[in-house]
Amino acid sequence: MSQQRFQLRVNQLLAEADVVVGGSRPWDLQVHHPHFHARVLGQGSLGLGESYMEGWWDAASVDDFLSHLLLARLDRRVHGPGQLWDALRARMLNLQSRRRSREVGERHYDLGNDLYAAMLGRRLVYSCGYWTQADGSVVRDLDTAQEAKLDLVWRKLGLEPGMHVLDIGCGWGEGLKHAHERYGISGVGITISSEQADYARALCAGLPIEIRLQDYRELDERFDAVFSLGMFEHVGEKNYRGYFEVAERCLGQGGLFLLHTIGTNRSVTHTDPWIARYIFPNSMLPSAAQLARAVEGLFVIEDWHNFGADYDHTLQAWRANLEAAWPALAARYDARFRRMWNYYLSASMATFRTRSSQLWQVLLSKGGVAGGYLAPR
């Protein structure tokens, strides 16, 4: 197929998404490289992301451009060979085994605390904020949204002074610190990132909080409550049942476990090839069916709360924070990294904006809540 025919085919596909090459709208595409069309047709999402990183194309609003592609379902029609290989690899191997589990820590979470401090706001909480409140009001800024999210988690868990609490995937320790400040709990937080562990230990110094560099599969002790915010996306389908078995054995009878995770509308066994290569290696998003199968016989599902639309607001705030801080970060992170990170945040916005991805808080009980559970919002 000649370059002209590649170009014609790409332009036809984009027209179905109401995208015009050379157009003036924020979601229209500006192509800078003659081989862009062939690369995208041959490599799918991997080629689209890599060509953006290399400056082959631009759009005034990358998130709007990608939203248009998703709404037209072009992601399901243009596949590179990497999609098939990723599917076969996920089927044959446990990509989230103990041996592989540290890879995402080293390649993503250990990038640099300066990057995350600039992006995430006053508290280093790397998960969706709670922007739209139960009364319909919308909070005004990222820090308030993250405070509201943490407060929502504690209310759902019914935290009380003296409780001993487990945080699976504790990040930089902000969750346990906040819970101790508000409710007087003690706790244990685990992470597979050495950078996070060092930061969290310093943050929680002098508090009854222990931070461990540890795989979740190694846990075998009792806690009054368990929570996990934005870690389950790294567990993998082959390990879902084992993950919940660990949570069940660590939770006292009648205790509550809150799982906060991104979810997807279809059951899959692997993630997008570009995300896997550049952002979250060996990651995947669970479906509702996969979660329900994994908890069957272990927990009672007391509540399932979806506020995925709030993630778009969170990601926009993270991007704005990074743009404002970039002059101080540029010496360490080059222009290619900046474009990569912008594409990551923009693509994530698009998936939540089009409701292709969800944000779930699933509240599980061990043995059921007597009389039923009234879910805070």
N, C-alpha and C positions, 0 to 999 in steps of 0.2 A: 504494500500500500504506500503510495507516495505521500510526501509531506502535505501536499494540498488536500489529499483525501483524509489524512489524519485530522487536519485542521477543520475540514467540513464536518466530520463526524463529531468532534468535540463541540463545535459550535451548535450542532443540532441537539446534542444532549443538554448543553447549557441553556438553550432556548426553552427546553421543557421546564427548566427551573427558573425561568424569567431572568436569566443572566445574559448580558450582552458583552462580548469581548470588545473592549474599547469604549464602552458606555460610560455615562457620567453619574450614574446612581451609586450610592455607597457600596452596594453588593455586586456591582459590575466588575468584570475582570480586566486587568491590564497585563498583557503578556509581553515579556521582555526577551524571550529566548525562542528561536525557531523550532527547537526540538521539544518544546513543552507538550504539545498535543500528543506526539508519539509516546512520550514518557508516561503520561497519565493513562493513556489507553493500555499501555503495556504493563504498568505497575500498579494501577489502581490507587488506593489511599496512600500507600507508601510513596509512590511517585509524586502524588500531589503535595504531601507534606515535605518531602525532601527538596522538591523543586522550589517550594516557598523559602525554605531555609537557605537555598543557594541564590535567591534573588531572581528566579526565572519568571515570577509573576507577583502581582500585588492586587489588593482591593482596598478601597478607602476604609471599609469595615470588613475585616476577614471573618468575624463571627457572623455577620449578616450573609456574606457570601456562602459560608458553609451551611448556615441554616436553610438557605434556599436549596442547596443540594440535597440536604436530608429530607426536606418536605417533599421534594420530587422523587425521593427514594433512589437517587442516582448511585448512592453507596452500595445498593444491592445489585446494580447492573454492570458496574465496572470493577472487575476484580483482577488483581495481578496474581502471578504464580505463588507469591508469598502467602496468600490466603489458604491455598490448599496445603502447602507445606506446614503452616502453623497449625492447621486442624489435625493433620496426621501426627505431628510432633506431640500435640497435646493429648491425643488419643493413646500414643505409645508410651509416653513418659509422664512421670509426676513432676511437673515443672515447678511445683512449690514444695518439694521435699525438704527435709532438714538441711541437706547439703546445699541446695539452691536458695534457701529462704533468705540468706544474708545478701544476695545479689542486689535486690531492690534497695536495701539499706545503703549499700556501698555506692550504687550508681545514682540514686535519687536523693535519699534523705541526708546523705553525707556530702552533698554538693557544697554546702557552706551555710553556716548559721547566719551569716550576713545577708545572704539572699533571702532566706525565709523571714528574718527579722524585718527586713524592708517590706516584704510582701504581705505578711499575715496580720500586721497591726499590733496593738499594745500587748495582747496575749498571743503567743505563738500557737494558735489552734488551727490545724490544717484540715478542716472539715467544714461542712456547710453551716453558715449562720442561720438563725431563726428570725427572719425579717417580718413576716406577716403573722401578727399575733392572733390569738383566739378571738379577740373582739373585732378583728378586721383591720385594726390599725397597723401601720407599717413603721418599723423603727428607722432611724435616720442615718445611721452610720454603721460601719463594719464592727467596731469595738462593741457597740451596744447590741448588735445582732449576735455576736459570739457570747456575750454575757447572757443574753436571753436563751441561747441554745443550751449553755451549761446549766443554767437555772432550771430549764425544762427537764433536762436529764435527771437532775437531783430530785426534782419533785416527782417524776415518774418512778424513780427508784425508792422514794420514801426514805431518804437518808435521815439518820438521827445521830446525835453525838455518841461517840464510842463505837460506832460500827467500824469493822475492818473490811476494806473495799479493794477489789482488784480491777486494775485498768489494763486490758489486753491491747497493747499497741499504744503506749502512753505518750508518744511523741516527745515534746520538750517539757513534759511534766505539768503543764498548765492546768489540766483537768483535775488531777489529784490535789494540787495546791489550792485551787478554787474551792473544791469540795471541803477541804480541811478548814479553810477560812470561813466558809458559810455554815458548816455543820459539825465541825470538830471531829471528823473521821480520821482514822489512820488508814494506811494503804500500801499496796505494792503495785508498781508500774513496771511493765516489761516492754522492751523495744529491741529491734534487731539493728538499730543504727547506733554506732559508737558516738557520733557527733551529738545525737539527741540525748543519749544516756549521760554524757558528760555535762551537757547543758542542764538537763533535768536534775541531776544530783546537786549541782550548784544552786539551782533555783529553789530546791526543796531542802537545802541544808538546814539542820536544826529542827525540822518538822518530823513527825512520826510517819515518814513516808520513805519507803525503800525503792530505789530504782535499779532495775537489773537489765543487763544485756543478755537476753534469754529468748529462746524459741518457746512459743506458747505450749508446744507439746511436752515440754519438760515440767509443767506445773502439776503439782499434786498436793494441795493444801486447801483448807477451808476458809471461805470468806462469807461475810453477811450479804454482800451485794457485788455484782460484777457489771462492768460496762466496757464497751469497745467502740471508739469513735473513729471511723474511717480507716480501719485496718483490715476488715474482712475482704476487701477487694484484692488482697494479696494471698488469700488462703488457697484458692483453687478448688474446682469441683471435686477432685479426687480426695480432698481433705475436709470437705464440709462436715461430714458425719463425725470425723475424729475431732474437729474443732469444737463442735457442740458437746461431744462426750467429755472433753477436757473442762468446758465451762460447767457441765452438770456435776462432775466429780468435785469441782472446786467450790460449789455453791451449797450452802446449808439448806436443809429442808424448809420449804416455804420462802426461800430467798428469791430475789428478782435479778434478772439479767437484761440489760438494755443493749441491743445491737443497733448501731448507727452506721448504715452502709449505703453506698450507691447501688442501685439495682437497674436491671434492664428488662425490657418487655418480652424478650425472647430468650429461651435457654440456649446458651452457647458453651463452648469448652475452651475458648481462647479469646484474646483481645485483638483489637485493631493492630495490623502489622506495624504501622508507624509509631503508635503508642508503645508497643512492646519493645521496639528497637531503641527509642530515644527517651522515653519518659519512665514507664513502669514495666520493667522486664518481668515476664512470668505472671502478669496480672490477669484478672478476668472479673467481670461483673456477674453477680448471681441474678437469677430470675426468681420470681415469687415461688414458682413450682419447685425449683432446686432448694430454696430455703425451707419450704414446708416439708419436703421429703427428709431433709437432714435433721429436723428437730422432732420428727414423728417418734412418739414413745419416750422422748427425753424431757420435753417441756410442754407446758400449756401456753399457747399463744394468747396472751391477754389483750394485746393491742397492736395495731399495725398502722402507723402514722406516716403519710406521704406528704412531704413539703419540698418536693424536687424543684418546683419553680423558684424557690428561694436561692438555689445554687447559682442561677444566672446572676443575681444581685451580688452574691459573694465573690464570684469570679471577676465580675466587673470591678469590684472594689480592690481585689488583689492586683489586677492589671493596672489600675490607676495608681496604686501605691508604688508598684515597680517603676512605672514611667516617671513618677516624681523623684524616685530615688536613684534613677539610672546613672546620673553623673558621678555618684559616689561608687557605683558598682562596675562601671565600664572598664576600669583598669584590670579587673579580675575576670570578667565575663565578656567575651568578644561579641562582635556584631552577629555572627552566625548563631551563637547561643541565644542572643536576644530575640532573633527571629524565630528560633526553635521554641522558646518559651512563650512567645506571643501566640504562635500557632497552637501550642498545647492549651493555653488558657482560652483562646478563641474557639477552638474545636470543642472544648468542654462546654462553653457557653451555648454553642449551637445544639449540642445533644440535649441539654436541659430545656432550652428555649422551645425546641420542637417536641418536647416530652418524649424523646427517644430514650432518655435516661431518667431515673427517679432517685429520690433520696428518701430512704425508709428509716424510721426508728421502730424497731420491733421489740416489744416488751414481753419477755418470757418469764414464766414462773415455774419453780420446781414444786410440783404437787398441786398447783392451783391456788388462787387467792380465795379464801373462804368468803362466801357471799358475793363473790365477783369483784372485778377490778374497775374502778372509775378512773378513766385516763385523763390526766391533766393536759391542757392545751395552752 
